[in-house]
């Protein structure tokens, strides 16, 4: 599978977990942790997943809070 397709699939699986979990996953990825959804991805691919997740969550920042 192409790298970009694997990344897109990973992001989709992560986003299906809901806002609170995605914020937690972003924190985990920032700490360098691996997630089940990111297994098999290179470090660069995981960084791309992290950047994409942050971009997605910026769109929802006012509607998706962890208060």
C-alpha positions in Angstrom: 0.0 0.0 0.0 1.3 3.5 -0.8 2.6 5.5 2.1 0.0 8.3 1.7 -2.9 5.8 1.6 -1.5 4.1 4.8 -1.4 7.5 6.5 -4.9 8.4 5.4 -6.2 5.1 6.6 -4.4 5.6 10.0 -5.9 9.1 10.4 -9.3 7.9 9.6 -9.1 5.1 12.2 -7.8 7.5 14.8 -10.5 10.0 14.1 -13.2 7.4 14.5 -12.3 7.1 18.1 -13.8 10.6 19.0 -12.5 14.0 20.0 -11.2 13.2 23.5 -9.3 10.1 22.4 -7.8 11.9 19.4 -6.4 14.7 21.7 -5.0 11.9 23.9 -3.5 10.2 20.8 -1.9 13.5 19.7 -0.3 13.9 23.2 1.0 10.3 23.0 2.5 10.8 19.5 4.1 14.1 20.7 5.8 12.1 23.4 7.1 9.7 20.8 4.8 6.9 21.8 3.5 4.4 19.3 -0.2 3.7 18.9 -1.8 0.5 17.6 -3.0 2.4 14.6 0.5 3.6 13.8 2.2 0.2 13.9 4.2 -0.4 10.8 4.6 3.3 10.0 8.0 4.9 9.8 9.0 7.7 12.2 8.4 10.2 9.3 5.0 8.7 8.6 4.0 8.9 12.3 5.1 12.6 12.3 2.9 13.2 9.2 0.0 11.5 11.0 0.6 13.8 14.0 0.6 16.9 11.8 -2.5 15.9 10.0 -4.3 15.1 13.2 -3.5 18.5 14.6 -4.8 20.1 11.4 -8.0 18.2 11.6 -8.5 19.0 15.3 -7.9 22.7 14.7 -11.0 22.7 12.6 -13.0 21.3 15.5 -11.3 23.2 18.3 -14.4 25.1 19.3 -16.7 22.1 19.0 -14.5 19.5 20.5 -13.1 20.4 23.9 -11.8 18.3 26.8 -13.2 20.6 29.6 
